[in-house]
């Protein structure tokens, strides 16, 4: 009976998982953005490849057979489709997304020099940005954020290293001498604050599909297999995506659990790493999974089987990518293959 009561208490606490970066706040139910990008109906009406049914490899093959003028014409007339097609030429996607972001009122994303790899204005809006030259990179990393992240908070100026843009830029600055490209990927609907969304895997399941397609797209365009850095609720996304993820490394940091009991259960050929600093409040989240609530085993537990990333000098839940930390130095070494 006592064990049963402890389980109920743990489950109750698990519903208060804050899987992202905004701290303790009330949660709001979110509906995952899924399916092909906006504008797909008009695209299909021209007899063009169905974005919902065409693989990134097929997308790459399709664009390889087009003239430059034809590519530019499609990007101009169908920016939201071209900009979100994994497997399409990355420079063309940058152009298309700059046009789409400006048209949708996201002027800061359309500023010259920004390399927006994906932009979807639906819901709270999603975005991915590249730091470095993805076409020539010898090493690639992807940063997957946790809760409370969307196109408007993607590159906020407060709590910088709790944002995908801040984490990615810090990692890029630490690795750019090695011809590295880093993708800040806020390409899924994240939970908002505390609530059922943060304590369950529904949004993560939808995100996992999109993340797997991203890595397939990188492969289709000739990029090296990435190191994928998964922060907080983003590690739930990565845990569910792992069997389909074309990645060299998967790194969970500040994780509430990955919805698997061990590295073996992830069914991945990637090396799996985990980091948690002593001051991270995520340690207060019970590592249980019961009736769909909670995310299971702490990836930093020895029994999980992940390689441990030192993080004692990181501060709080969003300090892992702060310059000068041992965790950032280790992340950089993982990215460039020095570990």
Helices and strands as residue ranges (DSSP letters): H 2-14, H 40-45, H 56-64, H 68-77, H 79-82, H 90-103, G 107-110, E 116-120, E 126-131, E 139-144, G 160-162, H 164-175, G 176-178, E 180-186, H 196-199, H 202-220, E 226-231, H 233-241, G 242-244, E 247-253, H 263-266, E 271-275, G 281-284, G 302-304, E 307-308, H 326-335
